[in-house]
Amino acid sequence: MNIRDWGYDGPAVLDKGALPARVLGTWGDYYRVVCDKGEGIARKKASAYFKRRVEDNAPSQEIPTTGDFVALHWNPHGESRILATLPRSSKFERAAAGTSGRRAQTIAVNFDTLFFLMSLNQNFSVRRLERFLALGHATGAGVVVLLTKSDLLGTDSGGAAPFLADAAACAGDVPVFAISSRTGDGLDQLAPYVLPRRTLAFIGSSGVGKSSLVNALAGEELMPTLEVRDWDSKGRHTTTERELIRLPSGALVIDTPGMREIGMWEADTGIADSFADIEMLVAGCRFSDCRHDTEPGCAVKAALASGQLSEERWLAYRRLRAEAAREETNRTESSHRYRK
């Protein structure tokens, strides 16, 4: 057993003789971990993760989640102890469902490439893709879009080509691939990403084929799968917990539960990257506080008039900016209420 095969590239021994380990899964207060000594079950050291009464009510350090690297006191005869969460290289967060943007939910950490999956049925949504790209660009990792279940499409209407064109129109420089885990079509396009010690995170709605893709890349049945309901193309949750899996190729995959919604969370940087063309136009307006309405010298209005910028893309940008602003306001108001 070698922790470096699980994507770790730091020192072999940490402070106080702790071993570096990686979290493979979490179940309540228990963590499945792997280190140079092997795999085992661990719990957090309580005194290392107490909450301080400070203004932001933040924990003393990040609570471990699947994919985290941690400092571990290894116990070969029972539960090991997690002493610290090591710094994260990347993180995908969304606004937690039902919190109106007041709280973040961490979906995946320490990945090299973030894959967003949409299936080529009623699940396909350019608006959902726009939201994902805004969040994905803020993670600090590479982003790829996968249009799954291409075998569902015939060739009479162009097959996956129209969907690829729509997705690519809003994805910019982000690669977009159409694949079928059932037939294997398009999987060869993923070869540059599925490499030893590289971590991939799969994000998407229920039923888009995340577990099927894991099985296809593994060449064996590692994850359970369920059929999508025919009447509405909706999936059922087959992955109920986040899990880190090592493929025969040596690549690592974080398979996540399906998400019904993607709430914006601290997405300003991601929106700027996703809509870099519009950000450049905004910066070129005559007035720094231009509302892009009736002001003279508005670069955005000029680009819309000339066709350089499409009305659909401009509306998508405004929609995401407005949503991010609302959720930032909700967080601020919630923080003020707590401090009182």
N, C-alpha and C positions, 0 to 999 in steps of 0.2 A: 504494500500500500504506500503510495507516494502522493502527498497533498498537492504537489505541483501538477499531477495529472488532473486535478480538479480545478485548475486555473489559478492557483496561488503562485505569486512570484516574489514574495517578501522573504524576510529572514527565517531561518529554520527554527530558531528558538526565540521566544518573545520575553518580555519582562517577567521576572520572578519565575523563570523556567517554564512558562506556559507554552503550549504547542499551538501552532496555527491550525485551524480546523475550518471546515465549511459546513453550513447548515443545509441539509438535504430535504428537510421537511419539518413542519411544526404541528403539534397536536396539543392545544391548550398550553399548559406550562412546560410541556416536554418538547425536546428538540432531537431530531435524528441528525447526527453529525458524523463527519469522516475526517480523520487525521492520519499521520504517519503510523500510528499504532493500530489503526483499523476503524471500523464503524461502531457506533454505540449510541446510547441515549444520554442526554444531558439536560440539566436545568440551569437557569440563571442563578448566579450568586446574588442573593437578595441585596446585600449591602452595596453591590456595584451598580444596581439599577434602581435605586430609590429615587423618588421624585422630590425635587427641591421646591420650596415655596418661593418662587421668583416671579417676576412680572409676567413672563410668557408661559409660566407653568410647564416648562419643558423638562423632560426627563434628563438625568445627568448624562445619558448617552442613548443612542438609538437602540430601541428594542430589537433583538435579532429577528430576522425573517428568512424565508427560504432564499438561498443564494448568498447570504452574508458570510463573510469570513470573520471568525471570532478567535479570541484567545481562550484556550481551553486548558483546564486542569484535568488531565486524563486519569480516569479510575478504571483499571482493568477488571475490577470485581463488582462494579455497580454503576450508579449514576455518576457521570462526569459533571464538572462545573464550568459554566461559561463565565469568564471573568470580565470580558470586554468585547464590544463590537468594533471591529477594525474599520477604518475609513472606507467608504464606498466609492467605487470608480464611476458608477452610473446608477440612476434611479428613475423609475417610471411611477409617477403619482397621478391620481385623479382626485377630484372632489368626492369624498365619500358619499354614497347614495343616501338620500334622506336628510342630509345636513345642510342643504342650500349653500354649499360652498364654504361652510364654516370649519370643516375638518378634512384633512388629507387622508387618503388611503394609499398606502404603498403597495404596488402590485408586483414589482420585480426590481431586483437590485443586482449590481455587479455583472452586467451582461455586456458583451462586445457588440452584438447586433440585436436590435429590436425588430421583430417581425409582426406586422399587423395583418391579420387574416380576415378577408371578407369572401363569402362564398358567392358564386355566380348564380344566385337565385334571388328571391325577394330580400335577402340580407344585404345586397349591394346597395350602398348609399354614398354618394359623393360627399354629402354633408357630414356623415360620420367620419369619412376619411379626412376631411378638412380638420375636424376636431382632433383626431388622432395625430395628424402631422404636427399640429401646433404643440401638442404635449410631447410627442416623440423627439422633436428637434431640441427640446430643452433637457433631454436626459443625459447628454454627454457621450452618447454612443451612436453608432451607425443605425440607420433606419431603412427597412425594406418593406414593400407592400406586396402581399401575396393574394391573388385572386384564385380561390380554391374551387374544386369541383368543376373544372373546365369540361369534364366528360358529360356534364348535364346539357351542354349546348350542342346543337347541330351546326352544320356548316352552311346551311341555306341562308342564314341571316348574318353570316360573317363570323360565327362562332364567338370566340372571346375578344375578337378585335375591337368591336365598339366599346366594350367595357374597359379594355386596356387603354383605349384612346381617352375615355372620360377620366379614368384614374390618373393617367399620365399628365393630363391637362392641369390638374391641381397639385400633382406631386412634385413638380419641378425637377430637381436633380435626383430625387429619391428613386431608386430602381423599382419597377413594377413588373411582376411576373405572373403569368397564368399557369396554374399547375393542377394536376389531378393525382391525388394520393392513391386512388383506386387503380388507375392505368399506368401511373408513373410518368405521364407526359409532363414535361417541364421541370422535373426534379433535378435534372442535370444542371440547370441554371443556378442551383443553390450550392454547387460544389465549392466555390470560392469562400463560402461562409462556414460550411460544415467541416471544420478542421480540428485536430486534436488540441485540447485545452482551451478552446474558444467556447464562450458561453452565449447561447442564443435564447432569447425570451420570446415566447409566442403569446400574442394578445389578440383577443377578438370575442365576438359574441358566442353564445352557446350554439353548438351545431355547425360551426364553420369548418370543422375538420382539424382542430389542433392536435387532438390525440391520434387521429388517423395519420397525420403528417409525421408525428413522432414514430409511429409504427413503420411507416414507409421508409423513413430515413434509417431506422434500426434494422430493417429487413426481418423483423419478427414482431409478434404481438406483445408489446410492453405495456400498452395502455388500453383500458376498456373503451369501447365506442358504442354509440347508440345511433339509430336511424333518425333522420330529421322528419318531423311531422309533415305529411304530404299536403295537408289542407292550408297551411300558412307558412311553410318553409321555416318554421321555428325549431330550434334545437332544444334538447334537454341537457341538463348539466351532467356530464360524465366525469369531468375533473372537478372534485369538490374542494380540494386543497391544493395549494401550490406545492410543486414537487420538482426537485432537481434530479435529472436523469443523465447518466453517462451512456452515450451511444457506443456501439462496437467500434466506430471510427475514432473514438476518443473525444468527439465533440460533446458538449454539455448543453442540455436543454432545460429551461425553466418553463414548465407547462402550467398555465394559470386557468382558474375557473372562468367560465364565460361571463362577459359583462353586458348587461342590458343597456347601459348608458355610459357615456364617457364624459364626466363632468370636468370642466376646466379648473386647473389648479396651478397658480403662479405660472401662467403660460405666456407672459409678455415676451420673453426671449424667444420662445418657440414660435409665436405668431410672427415676430419680426423676421425670423429665419424662413418660415414657410411662405411669407409674403414679402420677400426682400425687394421684389420689383415695385410693389406699392409703397413700401417704406422709402424707397429712393424717390418716388414721385412726390410723396408727402414732404420730404426734406427739400424738394425743389420748388415748393409753393412760395409765393412772394412774402406771405405773412406766416410767421411761426405758429400763430393760433388759427390758421385757416380752417374753416368748417367745411370747405369743399362744396359750398352751396352757391352763393352769389358773389363771393369775393373775386376781385380781379387778380390775374396772375396765378390762378390755381392750376398747378401742373396736373392734378388728378382729373379735373374737368376737361382739360385739353386732351389728355390721353384717352378718356372715354369718348370724346367727340371724334378723334382720329381713328378709333378702333384699336389703338395700341393696348388698351386695357378693356377687358370685357366687363359688361355690367354684372354678370354672374359672379366673377371673381371679386369685384369691388364690393358687392353685397355680402359675399362670404367673409371678406376681411372685416367689414363693419359689424357683422353679426358676431364674430368671434371676439372682437375688441369689446363690444358692448357686454357680452356674457362674462368675459374675464373681469371687466370693471365692476359688474354687479357682484360677482363672487368675492372680489377684493373688498368691496364695501361691506358685504355680509361678514367677512372675517374680522374686519376692523370693528364693526359694531358689536360683534360677539365678544371680542377681546375687551372692549371697553366695559361691557356689562359684567364680565368676569372680574375685572379689576375693582369695580365698585362693590 
